[in-house]
């Protein structure tokens, strides 16, 4: 994860977005929006990606959502991949 990446996770143990209860699901959109705004303000990236991670070795483990800024510097470091 590059500098400025923030991880969002549910308070309760769930392994998929489909498992979120109604309250958690209703909170998720505004929380991700606000988190992305913080990343945008602090890092001034060309793009901010939001992606879900839940993998363990052999099965889903716990839901995490990465809010990751991608700047020109990051793209140059990884040859724009």
Backbone as CSV, one residue per row, in Angstrom:
resi,resn,N_x,N_y,N_z,CA_x,CA_y,CA_z,C_x,C_y,C_z
1,UNK,0.844,-1.176,0.000,0.000,0.000,0.000,0.893,1.244,0.000
2,UNK,0.534,2.179,-0.821,1.339,3.389,-0.884,0.910,4.408,0.173
3,UNK,1.746,5.390,0.369,1.515,6.430,1.357,0.165,7.095,1.125
4,UNK,-0.607,7.257,2.188,-1.908,7.894,2.108,-3.069,6.928,2.051
5,UNK,-2.788,5.639,1.897,-3.858,4.645,1.843,-4.495,4.496,3.216
6,UNK,-5.810,4.517,3.249,-6.557,4.301,4.482,-7.384,3.026,4.332
7,UNK,-7.507,2.282,5.419,-8.289,1.045,5.419,-9.545,1.258,6.242
8,UNK,-10.681,0.906,5.668,-11.977,0.987,6.333,-12.436,-0.441,6.600
9,UNK,-12.905,-0.692,7.798,-13.407,-2.025,8.128,-14.621,-1.938,9.026
10,UNK,-15.510,-2.909,8.943,-16.694,-2.903,9.793,-16.336,-3.186,11.247
11,UNK,-17.158,-2.677,12.148,-16.949,-2.938,13.580,-17.178,-4.404,13.910
12,UNK,-18.198,-4.976,13.308,-18.515,-6.389,13.533,-17.723,-7.241,12.543
13,UNK,-17.495,-8.482,12.914,-16.775,-9.382,12.023,-17.675,-9.842,10.883
14,UNK,-17.352,-9.433,9.677,-18.002,-9.919,8.465,-16.911,-10.152,7.431
15,UNK,-17.209,-11.010,6.469,-16.201,-11.317,5.460,-16.583,-10.841,4.061
16,UNK,-17.776,-10.253,3.920,-18.233,-9.812,2.605,-19.206,-8.647,2.760
17,UNK,-19.270,-7.811,1.753,-20.215,-6.706,1.754,-21.640,-7.241,1.891
18,UNK,-21.914,-8.373,1.286,-23.254,-8.974,1.346,-23.677,-9.332,2.768
19,UNK,-22.743,-9.444,3.683,-23.058,-9.788,5.070,-23.342,-8.575,5.951
20,UNK,-23.145,-7.366,5.443,-23.379,-6.175,6.256,-24.860,-6.073,6.623
21,UNK,-25.138,-5.704,7.874,-26.535,-5.470,8.250,-26.969,-4.120,7.680
22,UNK,-28.246,-3.799,7.799,-28.775,-2.576,7.191,-28.091,-1.314,7.723
23,UNK,-27.808,-1.289,9.006,-27.169,-0.108,9.594,-25.759,0.075,9.040
24,UNK,-24.978,-0.992,9.032,-23.606,-0.915,8.518,-23.599,-0.555,7.033
25,UNK,-24.521,-1.121,6.267,-24.591,-0.826,4.836,-24.934,0.649,4.607
26,UNK,-25.844,1.189,5.415,-26.232,2.594,5.283,-25.088,3.529,5.663
27,UNK,-24.242,3.112,6.581,-23.109,3.928,7.014,-21.938,3.856,6.039
28,UNK,-21.844,2.778,5.278,-20.670,2.534,4.444,-20.468,3.587,3.354
29,UNK,-21.509,3.935,2.628,-21.363,4.914,1.539,-20.819,6.252,2.015
30,UNK,-21.477,6.885,3.001,-20.953,8.158,3.498,-19.547,8.036,4.098
31,UNK,-19.264,6.919,4.768,-17.942,6.726,5.355,-16.875,6.632,4.273
32,UNK,-17.144,5.884,3.210,-16.178,5.785,2.116,-16.010,7.131,1.410
33,UNK,-17.103,7.859,1.224,-17.013,9.189,0.615,-16.139,10.104,1.460
34,UNK,-16.382,10.124,2.768,-15.612,11.001,3.652,-14.149,10.589,3.705
35,UNK,-13.894,9.285,3.711,-12.519,8.784,3.713,-11.807,9.183,2.426
36,UNK,-12.486,9.048,1.295,-11.902,9.447,0.014,-11.630,10.947,-0.015
37,UNK,-12.491,11.734,0.596,-12.262,13.184,0.656,-11.007,13.519,1.460
38,UNK,-10.795,12.803,2.547,-9.576,13.012,3.344,-8.347,12.665,2.511
39,UNK,-8.375,11.513,1.846,-7.254,11.089,1.008,-7.005,12.120,-0.096
40,UNK,-8.070,12.581,-0.745,-7.925,13.572,-1.820,-7.318,14.877,-1.300
41,UNK,-7.769,15.315,-0.142,-7.275,16.574,0.436,-5.807,16.474,0.822
42,UNK,-5.429,15.379,1.461,-4.059,15.243,1.946,-3.055,14.896,0.860
43,UNK,-3.463,14.069,-0.097,-2.505,13.535,-1.069,-2.581,14.174,-2.453
44,UNK,-3.691,14.816,-2.770,-3.888,15.427,-4.083,-3.557,14.452,-5.221
45,UNK,-4.131,13.250,-5.182,-3.808,12.258,-6.207,-4.521,12.540,-7.531
46,UNK,-4.014,11.930,-8.583,-4.702,11.988,-9.867,-5.943,11.095,-9.829
47,UNK,-5.901,10.054,-9.005,-7.001,9.108,-8.895,-7.007,8.515,-7.494
48,UNK,-8.187,8.272,-6.946,-8.313,7.557,-5.678,-9.130,6.309,-5.938
49,UNK,-8.566,5.162,-5.613,-9.228,3.880,-5.822,-9.833,3.386,-4.518
50,UNK,-10.970,2.750,-4.611,-11.623,2.125,-3.473,-11.827,0.665,-3.850
51,UNK,-11.218,-0.246,-3.079,-11.357,-1.661,-3.400,-11.460,-2.498,-2.133
52,UNK,-12.145,-3.615,-2.253,-12.403,-4.490,-1.125,-11.368,-5.614,-1.065
53,UNK,-10.961,-5.945,0.150,-10.060,-7.062,0.409,-10.685,-7.911,1.505
54,UNK,-10.682,-9.208,1.333,-11.258,-10.087,2.349,-10.577,-11.449,2.356
55,UNK,-9.465,-11.572,1.681,-8.889,-12.891,1.511,-8.034,-13.343,2.694
56,UNK,-8.104,-14.611,2.939,-7.221,-15.279,3.864,-6.488,-16.348,3.068
57,UNK,-5.805,-17.208,3.727,-5.044,-18.236,3.018,-5.953,-19.144,2.186
58,UNK,-6.993,-19.672,2.809,-7.867,-20.627,2.114,-9.320,-20.176,2.023
59,UNK,-9.663,-19.073,2.648,-11.054,-18.622,2.665,-11.088,-17.129,2.980
60,UNK,-12.256,-16.559,2.853,-12.429,-15.164,3.248,-12.106,-15.032,4.727
61,UNK,-11.514,-13.885,5.096,-11.068,-13.717,6.474,-11.797,-12.595,7.196
62,UNK,-11.705,-11.377,6.706,-12.389,-10.230,7.310,-12.449,-9.128,6.263
63,UNK,-13.563,-8.434,6.214,-13.758,-7.388,5.225,-12.913,-6.157,5.544
64,UNK,-12.117,-5.740,4.573,-11.360,-4.489,4.635,-11.560,-3.780,3.307
65,UNK,-11.693,-2.477,3.351,-11.831,-1.700,2.130,-10.698,-0.677,2.097
66,UNK,-9.886,-0.763,1.060,-8.751,0.146,0.909,-9.175,1.369,0.109
67,UNK,-8.841,2.539,0.612,-9.044,3.808,-0.091,-7.639,4.300,-0.401
68,UNK,-7.249,4.173,-1.671,-5.843,4.315,-2.044,-5.626,5.418,-3.078
69,UNK,-4.834,6.428,-2.715,-4.517,7.479,-3.688,-3.422,7.009,-4.642
70,UNK,-3.563,7.390,-5.896,-2.521,7.095,-6.880,-2.094,8.429,-7.491
71,UNK,-0.848,8.762,-7.239,-0.262,10.007,-7.735,0.658,9.721,-8.918
72,UNK,1.104,10.769,-9.579,2.063,10.608,-10.676,3.332,9.931,-10.160
73,UNK,3.736,10.260,-8.934,4.925,9.644,-8.348,4.747,8.136,-8.195
74,UNK,3.593,7.708,-7.723,3.321,6.273,-7.570,3.316,5.590,-8.936
75,UNK,2.677,6.220,-9.912,2.637,5.632,-11.250,4.042,5.510,-11.837
76,UNK,4.878,6.512,-11.618,6.250,6.472,-12.145,7.055,5.360,-11.469
77,UNK,6.856,5.217,-10.181,7.588,4.195,-9.423,7.253,2.780,-9.931
78,UNK,6.011,2.584,-10.330,5.570,1.260,-10.770,5.385,1.187,-12.274
79,UNK,6.011,2.062,-13.018,5.952,2.092,-14.471,4.500,2.141,-14.969
80,UNK,3.676,2.930,-14.272,2.270,3.195,-14.640,1.378,1.967,-14.588
81,UNK,1.793,0.933,-13.856,0.940,-0.265,-13.738,-0.059,-0.093,-12.635
